[in-house]
Amino acid sequence: MSKTPPASFLQATFIAPGVTVNDLARSIAFYEGLGFAVGERWEHEGKLMGVMLHAGTSMYGLSQDDFAKGKDRVKGVGMRTWISTEQDIDELAARAKAAGVTLDSDPEDYPWGGRGFAVTDPDGFKLTISREGK
């Protein structure tokens, strides 16, 4: 890890990204397959419009696209979410596969240390789940 920046820089203690998805139910199933749990749920007029997913102390938000910017709007381009864990990477990958998640790359050792695997969610958002080397 890098050094702590000077106090004049943002000192965030938590970041919870949120993404807009085409099919909320399909996205929830994908992320549950990776091991996320649905926490908060947001509804509007009885229709599920978003969720906050939980994974340990981290969160990841999903919201249903209203398609106001068009149904063909490209998502996920130029973005990757890195998720760090102390869990067994091979076991996590095997559980994800068993849940129907297609891996972009099987678990591999990284040249800089650590081990991880990559996936792409149904809307093109890329994620890497990894464990730092010991």
N, C-alpha and C positions, 0 to 999 in steps of 0.2 A: 504494500500500500504506500501511497505517497504521504508526504509530510502534511500536517494540519496547516491549512492556509491561515494567513493573518486574520485577526478578528474583524477587519474591515470587509472581508469577504462573507458571503452568505454562509451561515452555519446551520444548515438544514440538519434535522435529526431524523427525518423521514421523508420519503418521496413515494407517492402512489400514482403512477401513470394511469391514464384512462384512454380507451380507444373506442371509436364508433364502429359498429359491426353491422353487416347486412342481415344476418339471421341470428338473433340473440340466443335462441334455444340451441342452435347448432354450436355456437361459440361457447356457451356454458358447458355443453357436453365435452367439447375438446379440452377446455381448461380443467374440468373435473378429471379427465383422463390423465392429465399431467400431475394431478394431486392437489389442485386448488380446491377450496371449499367455498361455497356461496355463503356470504355473510349478509350484508344489507341488500334489500331488494327495493326498487323504486317502481311504483305503478302509477299510471295515469288513467283515470276512468276505467279501472279494472284490468288494464293491459300492462303487462310487465314491460318496462321501458329501460331498465338498467339494473346492474348488480355490482356489488363490490366483492371481489374474490379475495380470499385470505389464504396466505401461505406462510406459516410461521408468523413473524412480526411484520411481514410485508403484505401489501394489498395491491390489487390491479383492478381497475374499473372497466366495465363493459357497458356501453349504452347502445340501444337500438337506433340505427340511422333512420331519420325521418325522410330521407331521399330528397330533401329540398334542393340539394346541389346536384341532383341527378342520380339515377340508379346505377350508372356505369362509372361513377367516380372511383378512381383507383385509390386503394388504401395500402398502408404498410410499406410504401416505397421509401427507401433510405433510412429505415429505422430498425434497430435490433435492441431487444431488451436482454440484458445479462442478468441471470439469476444465480446467486451463489448459495450453496448449501454445504452442510457438513455430512449430508446423507451419502449413501453408497450410490454412485452415478449409474453403475450397471443395473442395480436393482430398480432405480427410478425409471430408467429407459425400458427395462423389461415390463414393468407395470404399465407404462404408457402404451407400449406396443400391444399388450394384452387388452387394453381398453380401446384399441382401434386407432390410436394415434400413429401416423406415419412419421418416422424420423427422417430428417434431411441428412443426418449423419449419425452413424452408430457411435457409441461412446468411444472416445479416443483420448490418448495422452497428448497434451499440448507441449510444444517445444519449450515454452517458458515455465512449464510446471503445471500441475493440475490435470484434471480429466473432465470431459464434458461431452454433451451431445446437443444437436441443434434440431429445431422443429420450426415449421411455419404454420400459423393458425389459419383458419378457413378464409380470412380476409387478407392474407399476405403479410401479416405482422410476424417478424422473425424473432425467435427467442433462443438463447443458449443457456442451458442449465449446466453448471459446472461446480466442481469442488477444487479449491486451491490445493496445490501440492504441499506435502508435509516435509 
